């Protein structure tokens, strides 16, 4: 399971499709309908840009 924001989903999906060994990997998005405020803030902060060390 990979956690990200809706804004980052297209970039994540593209990366997964390019690097996953399966021809048709299971890539789905599930909505977050509620969550602990501190966790949701952490998720937003951690998902706000390109991974460190990336060549992008």
C-alpha positions as CSV (number, residue, x, y, z in Angstrom):
1,X,0.0,0.0,0.0
2,X,1.3,3.4,-1.0
3,X,-0.2,6.6,0.5
4,X,-0.2,9.9,-1.4
5,X,-2.5,12.8,-2.1
6,X,-4.9,13.0,-5.0
7,X,-2.7,15.7,-6.6
8,X,0.3,13.3,-6.6
9,X,-1.7,10.3,-7.8
10,X,-1.0,10.8,-11.6
11,X,2.8,11.0,-11.0
12,X,2.7,7.9,-8.8
13,X,0.6,5.9,-11.2
14,X,2.9,6.8,-14.1
15,X,6.0,5.7,-12.1
16,X,4.4,2.5,-11.0
17,X,3.3,1.6,-14.6
18,X,6.9,2.2,-15.8
19,X,8.6,0.3,-13.0
20,X,6.3,-2.5,-11.9
21,X,7.2,-6.0,-13.1
22,X,3.6,-7.0,-13.8
23,X,2.0,-6.3,-17.2
24,X,-1.2,-5.2,-15.4
25,X,-0.4,-4.2,-11.8
26,X,-3.2,-3.5,-9.3
27,X,-3.2,0.3,-9.0
28,X,-6.3,1.7,-7.4
29,X,-7.1,4.8,-5.4
30,X,-9.3,4.7,-2.3
31,X,-10.9,7.8,-0.9
32,X,-10.1,9.1,2.6
33,X,-13.4,10.0,4.1
34,X,-12.1,10.7,7.6
35,X,-8.9,10.6,9.5
36,X,-7.0,11.9,12.5
37,X,-6.1,15.5,11.8
38,X,-2.4,15.1,12.7
39,X,-2.1,12.1,10.4
40,X,-3.8,13.8,7.5
41,X,-1.5,16.9,8.0
42,X,1.6,14.5,8.0
43,X,0.4,12.8,4.9
44,X,-0.1,16.1,3.1
45,X,3.4,17.3,4.2
46,X,5.1,14.1,3.1
47,X,3.3,14.0,-0.2
48,X,4.0,17.6,-1.4
49,X,6.8,17.0,-3.8
50,X,9.3,14.8,-5.5
51,X,11.1,12.2,-3.5
52,X,14.6,13.2,-2.3
53,X,17.3,11.9,-4.6
54,X,15.0,11.8,-7.6
55,X,16.3,12.7,-10.9
56,X,13.2,14.8,-11.8
